[in-house]
Amino acid sequence: MLSPSKRLLLVLLFVFYHPINSLTTCPRQCICHETKKTLQPKTKKSHFPPVLVVAAGPLLPEKTKQTKRERGRDGKVEMKQKSECPLPTGGWEEKVCETSEKSELIISSLGSTYITSLVVHTCDKVTVQNGSFSGVVLVDRLTFIAIGRLYFEPHAFKGILQSPRRLVIDDVTIPSLAPVAFAGLSHIDHFWIRKSQIDVIAMEAFHYLTNIDYIYFHQSKIGRIERKAFSKMYQIDHLYFKDSVEIGMIESEAFSESQVDELIFDGITVESAHDTFLLNLNSESTIFKNSTIFLIPRQEENVIELNEEQKTIERCLIHSSNFNILSPYKLGCNVLEVSSSNIQRIGPVSRDIDTPVFRPEPSLSASLNSVIFSNCSIGSVDSYSFTNYTLSILQFDHSKITSFKSKAIEKSKIQKIGFEGSKIEVFNESSIHKSTIKTLDFNGMEIEIIEKEWIQSSTISKMRIMNSKIENIEKNVFKDSSFGEIEVDGNRITMMDSEAFYGDNQISTLSVTANDLTTSTPSPSLLSPFSHPTSFILANNTIDCSPSDCSTNSFLLNSPKHSPLLYQISNNRCRPPSQSPCVEPRSITIEDHGITCRISSLLADCACTSSTSSIPSRFPIDANISIVVLGDCEHLTLDQQKAEFSQIYIFRTSKLVVLELPRSLKVFKIFHSTVSLMRQERYDHSTVVTPQSWEISNSKVDLIGPFGLSNLQISTLYLHFSRLSHIPSQSTRNSKIQNLIIQNCFLESTQPLFEISETLQMSHSVIFSSPRGLGTISSAQLQNNTLLECCRHPFVPTDYRNPMGLDTIDMDPRCDLHFYGSRCFNLDSVDNGVYTNLPITSSFNCEYHLLPLVFCIFVYFGF
């Protein structure tokens, strides 16, 4: 017999009976009929909702299957037939007809229960209390539908043994989603919140939600997502906010420390969001599509807290969306791609939204690697948009930008900045400031104006402006900056200031080719006389010419006669004038120095007119000569420390004596000459001559004085088909050579030269005796060189041929073929005035510990 309490339970439960003697798989439904009901497991003094369908069919008698209760006026429970509620044909699902007034339901505890599906619907208020699902196995579905107010207390699902495959919240209002409301739920296929309204998603509301395939917000309204509301979710495959989701506010770090493979905002509107709302999210992909988001700065008191190493988003994609402002590094992405979107401003999100101020975040790691904008409309790139960035790529393709403001790129290191097919109204002064850029490319651009000092105090390895239309370029656009190479090709420049390339800059190579240039003054020299490129190519351009400016026209329109010059000018043409321009260079003779010259703008092409000649420190004309070409001299002396020449070329000189070099010298090239380097000792070592390139070709250096190669900083020393005499050991003090290249040369000594060189390339050369100094070179490549052990037979110290008693070595006469006039000992003066012998030893093995690329081929005379 059943006890009275169990009989009461059977009256309150309607179960469809199935003959299988086990738990059924019928779904559970709970609907509200009276003012307040509590759904909980059976106890001695428990109250149950009027209808609760559970899987306990085999325990109940068959006759209870078609009854329901009504509470009479005397408080007794009466049984009535449930004829108005049709049953499903399969018998596995119970449908209950709703006839009573909606009210409140409290789910307090379901106990250790096996439930296939539980549906709660059509109630004014439902509260899911702490631990309500402890011990429950919920197999298929948990659904809340048409609930006026739904509350989840903290840890509502604590201790659940099995989570449902589907959790659906549909047509529901949630005033406040409490912290850790869903903690304990895991291994859910679909978690849907649709057509619902959530006033507040509290901090840590989704804490410890794990192993979810899809979390899906659909056609819902969310008032506020608090800080870290979606934090510490793990192994979430997809999190979607999609199809007309409206969010009032998203606070900072809303998804902090969560692991979400794919986060998608599609078709959403966010009234305001902190600029760091995505920060510290671990995600493969985060996508914004067809969305509108208004970013604001977070409050000062909300200090970013990172418990561990900052989490990052591998790839952020923004497509067809609208942002009022975008601060790239605040998103926490490795790669940011923005396409077909409207961005009002790029820059820091400041307290005063109209005055950008860079506020460094010391706790944020520099995870951002690439930023790409394509087909976008960008109002402005504000000051400090890219401050202290380290990027591989910053790209703007086929986009429209109103302005690139001052210091938009500042103190950053960027491998490549690219502009492709975009329209920019203005590059403001100092748009790029104190930055290091490897490649800066402009291709197919339309630019209205580039203001003066556009690039300031920056270092750029290579810059290209190609196939673009530029309305106006102001003067001094490269202020105090250093460039390896600038290429300007195929452009139409409506108005360019004649001093556009001025500005105390350092440009190694400037190439201006195939352009249509209209300049502020006709016949522009284009190059500053005080600071101009080391190498200059001007070819196939259309320029404005002044018919009477013979000197400048000859520079712009005539090709140089000397091919080794680093200035190559060819095939330029004047815009059709009323008369043909004068292109003859100006001729002058300087008798005091024994030379005559033809002046073409910055270039003086000279020849010697007397047996002894010299180069003046300044030419007696108005033009500021920077490049000097001088040849066909018998005896030429170079002694001009104070001259402001940047390049000197010497051709066909019988005797060239170098006493002093101009401090501003960048290029020094000698061809088909005999040279004596007799520079004097300098006591002021802080003033170091810094030419960028030296070349000695088809020449003989017959004498190097004690200070001939001292106090020099040479980027490249190129010795080609030349002979180098003995180098005194102290003659290279305080000097440094970055790259030493020796080809087809004859070297009497190597040690002083090798010891000041960082890298060495030597090929097809002959060395007088054993090479010394190789051990000090960081990288050396030696190929097809010949070592002649010319000195092999020592004299007896008292021999009449050695009256000073020196340890002298006899030179093999066969060495005269290559080193005629050389000898096997030399006297070097050391600091104390004592003379010592040149050390010469024989070597029969190549045992220098160099890089793997180094190899030696030594050929010895046999006797």
C-alpha positions in Angstrom: 0.0 0.0 0.0 1.1 3.6 -0.7 1.6 6.0 2.1 -0.7 9.1 2.2 2.1 11.4 1.1 2.9 9.2 -1.9 -0.8 9.1 -2.8 -0.8 12.9 -2.8 2.2 13.0 -5.1 0.4 10.7 -7.6 -2.5 13.0 -7.6 -0.4 16.0 -8.5 1.7 14.3 -11.2 0.3 13.5 -14.7 2.4 10.9 -16.4 1.8 9.2 -19.7 2.3 5.4 -19.0 4.5 3.3 -21.2 4.9 -0.4 -20.5 8.8 -0.2 -20.6 9.9 -0.7 -17.0 12.5 2.1 -17.0 12.7 5.9 -17.1 11.0 7.3 -20.2 12.2 10.0 -22.5 9.2 12.2 -22.4 9.9 16.0 -22.2 9.0 17.8 -19.0 6.9 20.9 -19.0 6.0 23.3 -16.2 3.3 25.9 -16.5 1.8 28.2 -13.9 -1.8 28.2 -12.8 -1.9 29.9 -9.4 -0.4 32.8 -7.6 2.9 31.3 -6.5 4.2 27.8 -6.8 7.4 26.0 -6.0 9.0 23.3 -8.1 11.1 21.0 -5.9 11.6 17.4 -5.1 9.2 15.4 -2.9 9.4 16.0 0.9 7.0 15.5 3.7 5.7 19.1 3.5 6.2 20.0 -0.1 4.1 21.9 -2.5 4.1 21.3 -6.3 2.9 23.2 -9.2 -0.4 22.2 -10.6 1.0 20.3 -13.5 4.6 18.8 -13.6 5.3 16.1 -16.1 8.3 13.9 -15.1 9.6 10.6 -16.3 8.3 8.3 -13.6 5.5 6.6 -15.5 6.0 3.0 -14.4 5.6 3.9 -10.7 2.0 5.4 -11.2 -1.3 3.6 -11.7 -2.8 3.9 -15.1 -6.0 5.6 -13.9 -4.1 8.8 -12.9 -3.1 9.5 -16.5 -6.2 11.5 -17.5 -6.8 13.6 -14.4 -5.9 17.1 -13.2 -6.5 18.8 -9.9 -8.5 21.9 -8.9 -8.4 23.5 -5.5 -11.9 23.9 -4.1 -13.3 26.5 -1.7 -12.6 24.1 1.2 -9.0 23.8 0.2 -9.3 20.1 -0.8 -7.9 18.8 -4.0 -10.4 17.5 -6.5 -9.8 15.4 -9.6 -11.3 16.1 -13.0 -10.9 14.5 -16.4 -8.5 16.2 -18.7 -10.4 15.6 -21.8 -9.6 19.0 -23.5 -5.9 18.2 -23.8 -5.1 16.0 -26.7 -2.3 13.4 -26.3 0.4 12.9 -28.9 0.1 9.8 -31.0 3.4 8.4 -30.0 2.8 8.7 -26.3 6.2 10.2 -25.6 5.2 13.8 -25.0 2.6 15.3 -22.8 0.8 18.5 -23.8 -1.0 20.4 -21.2 -3.7 23.0 -21.9 -3.2 26.4 -20.3 -6.5 27.9 -18.9 -5.6 29.6 -15.6 -4.2 33.0 -14.8 -0.4 33.4 -15.2 1.6 33.8 -11.9 5.0 33.1 -10.3 7.1 29.9 -10.3 10.1 29.2 -8.1 12.4 26.4 -9.0 14.3 25.6 -5.8 15.6 22.1 -6.2 14.8 19.2 -8.5 16.9 16.6 -6.6 18.7 13.7 -8.2 16.4 13.4 -11.2 16.7 12.1 -14.7 14.9 14.5 -17.1 14.9 14.3 -20.8 13.4 17.8 -21.5 12.1 20.6 -19.3 10.0 23.4 -20.7 8.9 26.4 -18.5 6.6 28.8 -20.2 3.9 31.4 -20.0 4.6 32.8 -16.5 4.8 36.3 -15.1 7.8 35.5 -13.0 10.2 32.5 -12.7 13.1 32.3 -10.3 15.7 29.6 -10.6 17.3 29.4 -7.2 20.9 28.5 -6.2 21.6 24.8 -6.7 18.2 24.1 -8.3 19.7 21.6 -10.7 22.1 19.9 -8.3 22.2 16.1 -9.0 20.0 16.5 -12.2 20.7 14.7 -15.4 19.0 16.8 -18.1 19.4 15.1 -21.4 18.0 17.0 -24.3 16.5 20.4 -23.7 15.9 23.1 -21.1 13.6 25.9 -22.4 12.2 29.0 -20.9 9.5 30.6 -23.1 7.3 33.6 -22.6 8.4 34.5 -19.1 7.6 38.0 -17.9 10.5 38.2 -15.5 13.1 35.4 -15.4 15.7 35.3 -12.6 18.8 33.1 -12.3 20.3 33.2 -8.9 24.1 32.7 -8.6 25.2 29.1 -9.1 21.7 28.1 -10.2 23.2 25.1 -12.1 25.7 24.2 -9.5 26.2 20.4 -9.2 24.2 19.5 -12.3 25.3 16.1 -13.4 24.6 16.4 -17.1 23.8 19.6 -19.0 21.1 19.7 -21.7 22.1 19.6 -25.3 20.0 22.7 -25.9 19.3 25.6 -23.6 16.8 28.0 -25.0 15.6 31.3 -23.5 12.9 32.7 -25.8 10.6 35.7 -25.5 11.8 36.4 -22.0 12.7 39.4 -19.9 15.7 39.1 -17.5 16.0 42.2 -15.3 19.5 41.2 -14.1 21.5 38.1 -15.1 23.4 37.4 -11.8 27.1 36.5 -11.5 28.0 32.9 -12.2 24.4 32.3 -13.1 25.4 29.5 -15.6 28.4 28.1 -13.8 28.4 24.4 -14.0 26.9 24.1 -17.5 29.0 22.4 -20.0 29.0 20.3 -23.2 26.0 22.1 -24.7 25.4 22.1 -28.4 23.3 25.2 -28.6 22.7 28.0 -26.0 20.1 30.3 -27.5 18.8 33.7 -26.2 16.4 35.1 -28.7 13.7 37.7 -28.9 14.4 38.5 -25.3 15.4 41.6 -23.2 18.2 41.6 -20.6 18.5 44.7 -18.6 21.9 43.9 -17.1 24.4 41.1 -17.7 26.3 41.3 -14.5 30.1 40.8 -14.0 31.0 37.1 -14.3 27.5 36.1 -15.3 28.8 33.6 -17.8 31.8 32.6 -15.6 32.9 29.0 -16.0 30.6 28.2 -18.9 32.6 25.5 -20.7 32.5 23.3 -23.8 29.7 25.0 -25.7 29.3 24.7 -29.5 27.1 27.8 -30.0 26.1 30.7 -27.8 23.6 32.7 -29.8 22.0 36.1 -29.0 19.3 36.7 -31.6 16.9 39.7 -32.0 17.4 40.7 -28.4 18.0 43.8 -26.4 20.7 44.1 -23.8 20.8 47.2 -21.6 24.3 46.8 -20.2 27.1 44.2 -20.3 29.2 44.8 -17.3 32.9 44.4 -17.1 34.1 40.8 -17.4 30.5 39.6 -17.9 31.6 36.9 -20.3 34.9 36.2 -18.6 36.6 32.9 -18.0 34.5 30.9 -20.5 36.4 28.0 -21.9 36.3 26.0 -25.1 33.5 28.0 -26.7 33.4 27.3 -30.4 31.0 30.1 -31.5 29.6 33.1 -29.7 27.1 35.1 -31.9 25.4 38.4 -31.4 23.3 38.4 -34.5 20.3 39.9 -36.3 19.1 43.1 -34.7 20.7 42.7 -31.4 20.7 46.1 -29.6 23.2 46.7 -26.7 23.1 49.8 -24.6 26.6 49.6 -23.1 29.6 47.2 -23.2 32.1 47.8 -20.4 35.9 47.2 -20.5 37.2 43.7 -20.8 33.8 42.2 -21.2 35.3 38.9 -22.5 38.5 38.8 -20.5 40.3 35.5 -20.1 37.7 33.6 -22.2 38.6 31.2 -24.9 36.2 31.6 -27.9 37.2 30.3 -31.2 34.8 32.6 -33.2 33.1 35.7 -31.9 30.7 37.4 -34.3 28.8 40.6 -34.0 26.4 40.6 -37.0 23.8 43.3 -37.5 24.1 44.7 -34.0 23.9 48.2 -32.6 25.9 49.3 -29.6 25.1 52.7 -28.2 28.4 52.9 -26.3 31.3 50.6 -25.6 34.6 51.1 -23.9 37.5 51.0 -26.3 39.0 48.1 -24.5 35.8 45.9 -24.4 37.5 43.1 -26.4 40.8 43.2 -24.5 42.3 40.0 -23.1 40.1 37.7 -25.1 41.7 34.5 -26.5 40.1 34.0 -29.9 41.0 32.7 -33.3 38.6 35.1 -35.1 36.4 38.1 -34.0 34.2 39.5 -36.7 32.0 42.6 -36.9 29.6 42.7 -39.8 26.8 45.2 -40.7 27.1 46.7 -37.2 27.2 50.1 -35.6 29.4 50.7 -32.6 30.1 53.9 -30.7 33.3 53.7 -28.7 34.1 55.7 -25.5 37.0 55.8 -23.1 36.7 53.6 -20.0 36.6 55.3 -16.6 39.9 56.1 -14.9 39.1 53.9 -11.9 38.7 50.8 -14.2 42.4 49.9 -14.2 43.1 47.0 -16.6 44.0 43.9 -14.6 45.7 41.0 -16.2 46.1 38.0 -13.9 48.4 36.3 -16.4 49.9 37.0 -19.8 47.6 39.1 -21.9 45.3 37.0 -24.2 45.0 38.1 -27.8 42.7 37.7 -30.8 44.4 36.1 -33.7 42.4 38.0 -36.4 39.8 40.8 -36.1 37.7 41.5 -39.1 35.4 44.5 -39.4 33.2 44.5 -42.5 30.4 46.9 -43.6 30.2 48.4 -40.2 30.2 51.9 -38.7 32.6 53.1 -35.9 32.8 56.6 -34.5 36.4 56.0 -33.6 38.8 53.1 -33.7 41.9 52.7 -31.6 43.6 49.6 -33.1 45.8 48.3 -30.3 43.0 48.6 -27.7 41.1 45.8 -29.5 43.8 43.2 -28.5 44.2 41.7 -32.0 47.2 40.3 -33.7 45.8 41.2 -37.2 43.1 43.8 -37.8 41.4 43.9 -41.1 38.7 46.6 -41.8 36.8 46.5 -45.1 33.9 48.4 -46.7 33.3 50.3 -43.4 32.8 53.8 -42.3 35.3 54.9 -39.6 34.8 58.5 -38.5 38.2 58.7 -36.8 41.2 56.5 -36.2 43.0 57.4 -33.0 43.2 57.3 -29.2 39.8 57.4 -27.4 40.3 60.5 -25.2 38.3 61.9 -22.4 37.8 65.0 -24.5 36.6 63.3 -27.7 37.6 66.3 -29.8 41.2 66.5 -28.5 43.1 63.3 -29.1 45.6 62.6 -26.3 47.8 59.5 -26.2 47.5 57.6 -22.9 49.9 54.8 -22.8 48.7 51.5 -21.3 51.8 50.0 -19.6 50.0 46.8 -18.9 49.0 46.2 -22.5 51.4 44.1 -24.6 52.2 45.1 -28.2 50.4 42.1 -29.7 49.2 44.0 -32.8 51.1 43.0 -35.9 49.2 44.0 -39.0 46.5 46.7 -39.7 44.8 46.7 -43.1 42.0 49.1 -44.2 40.4 48.5 -47.6 37.5 50.2 -49.3 36.8 52.3 -46.2 35.7 55.8 -45.6 37.9 57.3 -42.9 37.2 60.8 -41.6 40.7 61.4 -40.1 43.7 59.6 -38.9 44.2 61.5 -35.7 47.4 62.5 -33.8 48.9 59.6 -31.9 46.8 57.0 -33.8 49.9 54.9 -34.2 52.2 55.8 -31.3 54.8 53.4 -30.1 53.5 50.7 -32.5 55.6 47.8 -33.8 53.9 46.5 -36.9 54.7 44.4 -39.9 52.1 46.0 -42.1 50.0 49.2 -42.0 47.9 49.3 -45.2 45.3 51.6 -46.6 43.9 50.3 -49.9 41.1 51.9 -52.1 40.0 54.0 -49.2 39.0 57.6 -48.7 40.7 59.6 -45.9 40.0 63.2 -45.2 43.2 64.0 -43.3 46.4 62.4 -41.9 47.0 64.6 -38.9 50.2 65.7 -37.2 52.0 62.9 -35.4 49.5 60.3 -36.7 52.4 57.9 -36.8 54.9 58.6 -34.1 57.7 56.8 -32.4 56.8 53.6 -34.2 58.7 50.8 -35.9 56.9 49.5 -39.0 58.1 47.2 -41.6 55.8 48.3 -44.4 53.3 51.2 -44.8 51.3 51.0 -48.0 48.7 53.2 -49.7 47.1 51.6 -52.8 44.4 53.3 -54.9 43.3 55.6 -52.1 42.2 59.2 -51.9 43.6 61.5 -49.2 42.8 65.1 -48.9 45.7 66.2 -46.8 48.9 64.9 -45.2 49.5 67.4 -42.4 52.8 68.6 -41.1 54.7 65.9 -39.2 52.2 63.1 -40.1 55.1 60.7 -39.7 57.3 61.7 -36.8 60.2 60.1 -35.1 59.5 56.7 -36.6 61.5 53.9 -38.3 59.9 52.5 -41.5 61.5 49.9 -43.8 59.2 50.4 -46.8 56.7 53.3 -47.5 54.7 52.8 -50.7 52.2 55.0 -52.5 50.7 53.6 -55.7 47.7 54.9 -57.7 46.9 57.6 -55.2 45.0 60.8 -55.4 46.4 63.3 -52.9 45.3 67.0 -52.7 48.1 68.4 -50.5 51.3 67.2 -48.8 52.2 69.9 -46.3 55.7 71.0 -45.4 57.7 68.8 -43.1 55.4 65.9 -43.8 57.9 63.3 -42.7 60.0 64.6 -39.8 62.9 63.1 -37.8 62.3 59.7 -39.2 64.3 56.9 -40.8 62.9 55.2 -43.9 64.8 52.6 -45.8 62.8 52.7 -49.0 60.0 55.1 -50.2 58.1 54.9 -53.4 55.5 57.3 -54.9 54.2 55.8 -58.1 51.4 56.3 -60.7 49.7 58.9 -58.5 48.1 62.3 -58.9 49.2 64.9 -56.4 47.7 68.4 -56.4 50.2 70.2 -54.2 53.5 69.4 -52.5 54.9 72.0 -50.2 58.6 72.6 -49.5 60.8 70.7 -47.1 58.6 67.6 -46.9 61.4 65.4 -45.6 62.5 67.4 -42.6 65.5 66.1 -40.7 64.9 62.6 -41.9 67.1 59.8 -43.3 66.2 57.8 -46.4 68.0 54.9 -48.0 66.1 55.2 -51.3 63.3 57.4 -52.7 61.6 56.5 -56.0 59.2 59.0 -57.6 57.9 57.5 -60.8 55.0 58.0 -63.2 53.2 60.7 -61.3 51.3 63.8 -62.3 52.1 66.6 -59.8 50.1 69.7 -60.4 52.2 72.0 -58.2 55.4 71.0 -56.4 57.5 73.5 -54.5 60.9 73.8 -56.1 62.4 73.1 -52.6 60.2 70.0 -51.9 63.3 67.8 -51.4 65.1 70.3 -49.2 65.1 70.1 -45.4 68.4 69.0 -43.9 67.6 65.4 -44.8 69.9 62.5 -45.8 68.9 60.6 -48.9 71.2 57.9 -50.3 69.4 57.5 -53.6 66.7 59.7 -55.2 65.1 58.6 -58.4 62.7 60.9 -60.2 61.5 59.3 -63.4 58.6 59.6 -65.9 56.8 62.3 -64.1 54.9 65.3 -65.2 56.1 68.1 -62.8 54.8 71.6 -62.5 57.0 73.5 -60.1 56.7 76.7 -58.2 59.6 78.2 -60.1 60.8 77.1 -63.6 64.1 75.2 -64.0 64.2 74.0 -60.4 67.4 72.4 -59.3 65.3 70.1 -57.2 68.3 69.4 -54.9 69.5 71.5 -51.9 73.1 72.6 -52.3 73.7 71.8 -48.6 71.9 68.4 -48.2 71.2 66.3 -51.2 71.2 62.7 -52.3 74.3 60.7 -52.7 72.9 59.1 -55.8 70.4 61.0 -58.1 68.5 59.7 -61.1 66.5 62.2 -63.2 65.1 60.7 -66.4 62.1 60.9 -68.7 60.4 63.8 -66.9 58.4 66.7 -68.2 59.4 69.9 -66.3 59.1 73.6 -66.4 62.1 75.4 -67.8 63.3 78.9 -67.7 64.7 79.7 -71.2 67.6 81.8 -69.9 68.8 79.7 -66.9 71.6 78.0 -68.8 73.3 76.5 -65.8 70.3 74.8 -64.3 68.9 73.7 -67.7 72.2 72.1 -68.5 72.0 70.1 -65.3 68.4 69.0 -65.9 68.5 68.3 -69.6 72.1 67.2 -70.4 73.5 63.8 -69.7 76.8 63.7 -67.7 79.9 62.9 -69.7 81.3 60.7 -66.9 79.6 57.3 -66.4 80.9 56.6 -62.9 79.1 59.6 -61.5 76.3 58.8 -59.1 74.2 61.4 -60.8 72.4 60.0 -63.9 70.4 62.5 -65.9 68.8 61.7 -69.3 65.8 62.3 -71.6 64.2 65.0 -69.7 62.2 67.6 -71.6 60.8 71.0 -71.0 57.1 71.8 -71.2 56.6 73.3 -74.7 58.0 76.9 -74.3 57.7 79.8 -76.6 61.4 79.5 -77.3 64.1 76.8 -76.9 65.8 76.9 -73.5 69.5 77.6 -73.1 71.2 74.4 -72.0 74.9 75.4 -72.2 76.7 75.2 -68.8 78.5 78.2 -67.5 82.3 78.2 -68.0 84.8 79.7 -65.5 88.6 79.6 -65.1 90.3 79.7 -61.7 93.9 80.5 -62.5 95.1 80.4 -58.8 94.2 76.8 -58.7 95.1 75.9 -62.3 91.7 74.6 -63.3 88.9 75.5 -65.7 85.3 74.3 -65.0 81.9 74.1 -66.6 79.1 74.8 -64.0 75.7 73.0 -64.2 73.7 73.9 -61.2 75.4 72.0 -58.3 77.9 70.3 -60.5 81.4 71.6 -61.4 83.1 69.6 -64.2 86.7 70.7 -64.2 90.0 70.0 -65.9 93.6 71.0 -65.0 95.3 73.7 -66.9 98.7 73.8 -65.2 101.4 71.4 -64.0 100.3 71.8 -60.4 96.7 72.2 -59.5 94.3 72.2 -56.5 90.6 72.3 -55.7 89.4 75.6 -54.2 87.4 75.6 -51.0 84.7 77.6 -52.8 84.0 78.5 -56.4 83.9 82.2 -57.2 80.3 82.2 -58.4 76.9 82.5 -56.9 76.1 78.8 -57.3 76.7 76.5 -54.4 78.8 73.8 -55.9 78.4 70.5 -54.2 79.8 68.0 -56.7 83.3 68.4 -58.1 84.6 66.3 -61.1 88.3 66.9 -61.9 90.6 65.2 -64.3 93.6 65.2 -66.6 96.0 66.6 -64.1 99.8 66.2 -63.7 100.0 67.0 -60.0 96.8 67.6 -58.0 96.6 68.5 -54.3 93.4 68.0 -52.3 93.7 70.1 -49.1 90.2 71.5 -48.2 88.9 70.5 -44.8 86.5 73.4 -44.7 85.0 73.0 -48.1 81.3 71.9 -48.4 81.6 69.5 -51.2 79.6 66.3 -50.9 81.2 64.4 -53.8 84.6 64.5 -55.4 85.6 62.5 -58.5 89.2 62.4 -59.7 90.1 61.1 -63.2 93.4 60.5 -65.0 95.8 62.2 -62.5 99.5 61.4 -62.6 100.0 62.4 -59.0 97.2 63.0 -56.5 98.2 64.1 -53.0 95.4 64.0 -50.4 96.2 66.2 -47.4 92.7 67.0 -46.1 89.2 66.0 -47.0 86.1 68.2 -46.7 84.1 67.3 -43.5 80.8 67.2 -45.6 82.2 64.6 -48.0 80.0 61.7 -48.8 81.5 60.2 -51.9 85.2 60.0 -52.9 86.1 58.2 -56.1 89.5 58.0 -57.8 90.0 56.5 -61.3 93.2 55.9 -63.3 95.4 57.8 -61.0 98.4 57.5 -58.7 97.5 58.4 -55.1 99.4 59.4 -52.0 97.3 59.6 -48.8 99.2 62.0 -46.6 96.5 63.3 -44.3 97.8 65.1 -41.2 97.2 64.1 -37.6 94.0 65.5 -36.1 94.0 66.4 -32.4 90.2 66.9 -32.4 89.0 63.4 -32.9 85.4 64.4 -32.4 85.3 65.8 -35.9 85.4 62.7 -38.0 85.2 62.7 -41.8 82.3 60.6 -42.7 82.1 59.8 -46.4 79.5 57.2 -47.3 81.5 55.6 -50.1 85.1 55.4 -51.3 86.2 53.9 -54.5 89.7 53.5 -55.9 89.6 51.9 -59.4 92.5 51.2 -61.9 94.8 53.2 -59.7 97.9 52.9 -57.5 98.2 53.9 -53.9 101.9 54.3 -53.8 102.2 55.9 -50.3 100.2 56.0 -47.2 101.3 58.3 -44.4 101.2 57.7 -40.7 97.7 59.2 -40.5 96.6 58.6 -44.1 93.5 56.6 -43.2 92.8 57.8 -39.7 89.6 59.3 -38.3 87.4 58.0 -41.1 84.0 56.3 -41.0 83.5 54.6 -44.4 80.4 52.7 -45.3 82.0 51.0 -48.3 85.6 51.0 -49.5 85.8 49.5 -53.0 89.2 48.7 -54.3 89.1 47.6 -58.0 92.0 46.7 -60.3 94.4 48.7 -58.1 97.6 48.3 -56.2 97.8 49.1 -52.5 101.2 49.7 -51.0 102.3 48.9 -47.4 99.9 50.4 -44.8 101.6 51.6 -41.6 100.1 49.9 -38.5 99.0 53.2 -36.9 97.6 54.9 -40.0 94.1 53.6 -39.5 93.6 54.7 -35.9 90.0 55.8 -35.0 88.7 54.6 -38.3 86.0 52.1 -39.2 85.0 50.4 -42.5 81.6 48.7 -42.7 82.1 46.9 -46.0 85.5 46.3 -47.5 85.4 45.0 -51.1 88.6 44.1 -52.9 88.6 42.8 -56.5 91.5 42.1 -58.8 93.9 44.0 -56.6 97.5 43.7 -55.4 98.0 44.2 -51.7 101.4 44.6 -50.0 99.8 44.4 -46.5 96.4 43.7 -45.0 96.4 43.8 -41.2 95.7 47.5 -40.6 92.9 47.5 -43.2 91.3 44.2 -42.1 91.4 45.2 -38.4 89.0 48.1 -38.9 86.6 46.3 -41.3 83.3 44.7 -40.3 82.9 42.6 -43.5 85.2 41.6 -46.3 84.7 40.4 -49.8 88.0 39.7 -51.6 88.3 38.0 -54.9 90.9 37.5 -57.7 93.5 39.4 -55.8 97.2 38.8 -55.0 98.7 39.2 -51.6 102.4 40.0 -51.1 102.8 37.9 -47.9 100.7 36.2 -45.3 97.4 38.0 -44.6 96.9 39.2 -41.1 93.9 40.6 -39.4 91.3 38.2 -40.7 90.4 37.1 -37.2 88.9 40.5 -36.4 86.4 40.5 -39.3 82.8 39.4 -38.4 82.1 38.1 -42.0 84.6 37.4 -44.8 84.3 35.9 -48.2 87.5 35.0 -50.0 87.5 33.6 -53.5 90.3 32.8 -56.0 93.0 34.8 -54.3 96.7 34.2 -54.6 99.1 34.4 -51.7 102.8 34.9 -52.7 105.3 34.1 -50.0 107.7 36.6 -51.5 110.0 36.8 -48.4 111.6 33.5 -47.5 115.4 33.8 -47.0 116.7 35.7 -44.0 120.0 37.5 -44.1 122.7 37.0 -41.5 122.3 39.8 -39.1 125.9 41.0 -39.6 125.7 40.8 -43.4 126.9 43.8 -45.3 123.5 43.9 -47.0 122.0 44.4 -43.5 124.2 47.1 -41.9 121.5 48.0 -39.2 121.4 44.4 -38.1 117.6 44.1 -38.7 115.9 40.8 -39.0 115.5 41.3 -42.7 114.0 38.8 -45.1 115.1 38.5 -48.8 112.3 39.0 -51.4 112.0 36.4 -54.1 112.8 38.2 -57.5 109.9 36.5 -59.1 107.5 38.7 -57.1 108.7 41.7 -59.1 106.2 40.7 -61.7 103.4 42.0 -59.4 105.2 44.0 -56.7 108.1 45.7 -58.4 109.9 48.0 -56.0 108.5 46.4 -52.9 110.8 45.1 -50.1 110.5 42.5 -47.3 111.0 44.8 -44.3 109.8 48.1 -43.4 110.4 50.4 -40.4 107.2 51.4 -38.5 107.3 54.0 -35.8 105.5 53.2 -32.6 104.3 55.6 -30.0 107.7 55.8 -28.1 109.6 56.6 -31.3 111.2 53.2 -31.6 111.3 51.6 -35.1 110.3 48.0 -35.4 110.3 45.6 -38.3 107.2 44.7 -40.3 106.4 41.2 -39.1 106.3 38.7 -41.9 105.8 35.0 -41.3 105.0 32.0 -43.6 101.7 30.1 -43.3 101.0 26.8 -44.9 97.5 26.2 -43.6 94.2 28.2 -43.6 93.1 28.0 -40.0 91.2 31.2 -39.5 88.1 30.7 -37.5 85.6 32.6 -39.8 82.1 32.1 -41.0 81.2 29.0 -43.1 81.2 31.1 -46.3 84.9 31.9 -45.9 87.3 29.8 -47.8 90.9 30.4 -48.8 92.9 29.4 -51.9 96.6 30.1 -51.3 99.3 29.4 -53.9 102.9 29.2 -52.9 106.2 29.3 -54.7 108.1 26.1 -54.5 111.9 25.9 -54.4 
